[in-house]
Amino acid sequence: MKQKGSVRKKGMKLPGHLQHINAYAAGIDIGSKSHFVAVPEGVDPNPVREFSTFTGDLEKLARWLIACGVTTVAMESTGVYWIPVFEILESHGLEVKLVNARHVKNVPGRKSDVLDCQWLQQLHTYGLLRGAFRPADQVCTLRAYVRQRSTLVRGAASYIQRMQKALTQMNLQLHNVVTDITGATGMRIIKAILAGERNPGALAAMRDVRCKNSTGTIARSLKGNYRPEHLFSLRQAVELYEIYQTKIADCDRQILEHLKGFDACDPPHDVPPATVEDALLRMSGVDLTSIDGIDTTTALKILAEIGTDMSR
C-alpha cells in the first residue's frame, strides 16, 4: 500500500448549490496492477491512496474504507479488473456502484489536476453517478455458468466447421444429404470413415430411419478422395468436438445444481427440479418457453442476465 500525498487540491469544487447526497462516498480508479482510491477530505490524513491488486491488499482496502466511515463506493467498469474489487468490497458490507466511464466523462467541470479517483469520489458525493445494472449475487453466479456454456458452444461450433472443411477437401458431400453432420447419421458415418470404412454403400446403410434422403443418394455423396492429411484433420476435429460436448454436459449439470438453490416462486408446491426446464419454471413461476421464439436456452440466458427481480 502506497500513500499519495502530492496531489494538488485546487479546482475540485463543483457548483455550490449541489448537495452532498453521499457524505461518506469513495471513488476508485481501477487498474491492472494497482487501484487509486479517494475518500472524503478530513476523514484520513492521506485521503488518496494506492493499493496493489493482490487479494491481501484488496482486503486492506476494504478495512481502510470502513475505518474511514465510507459507506458507498463508485468505480469504473475497467475490463475485468473491477470484479475482484467489487466482490470483496461488497462482501464487507459496502455499497458498490459500477459506473460507465462515458457517463463520468460527460459530467462537465473537471480540472486537469484532479485524479480519476478523486473525480469519481466527488461526483458520487453529489449523487451524480448512476450505477450499472448488476443482479443479485446468486444470479451473477448463474450468469457466469451460462456465459461459460456459451463460450463452450462457440468453441464446439468452430470444430464442426473444421470437420466440414476436412470432409469437403476429401469431396465427401455429407452436408448435402444430412441436415446436421453432428447428428445421429452424420456422426455414425464420420466415425466409420475414421475407423477405415471406405465403401459408400456400407457408409450409407448407417443412415438413421428419420433421414429424409435415401440410402442411394447418401451413397453417391460418399465416394471421396481420401487423403491421410485430411483424415488426420477430421479425426482431431471430431475428438476436440467431443471434448467440448463433454464440457458442455458438465456445465449443464452445474447450472441445474445451482438452479436448485433458488427459492421456488410457489413454495407450497415446491418440488426439486429434475431438468433445467423444471428449474426455470420453479424459479420464475411461469413457462417462459410458451412465448413465441423463446426456447429453454434463451429463457435460461435471459434469467441468468437479469434474474427475476424486475425492480432492479
Secondary structure, 3 states (H helix, E strand, C coil): CEECCCCCCCCCCCCCCCCCCCCCEEEEECCCCEEEEECCCCCCCCCEEEEECCHHHHHHHHHHHHHCCCCEEEEECCCCCHHHHHHHHHHCCCEEEEECHHHHHCCCCCCCCCCHHHHHHHHHHCCCCCCCCCCCHHHHHHHHHHHHHHHHHHHHHHHHHHHHHHHHHCCCCHHHCCCCCCCHHHHHHHHHHHCCCCCHHHHHCCCCCCCCCCHHHHHHHCCCCCCHHHHHHHHHHHHHHHHHHHHHHHHHHHHHHHHCCCCCCCHHHCCCCCCHHHHHHHHHCCCHHHCCCCCHHHHHHHHHHHCCCCCC
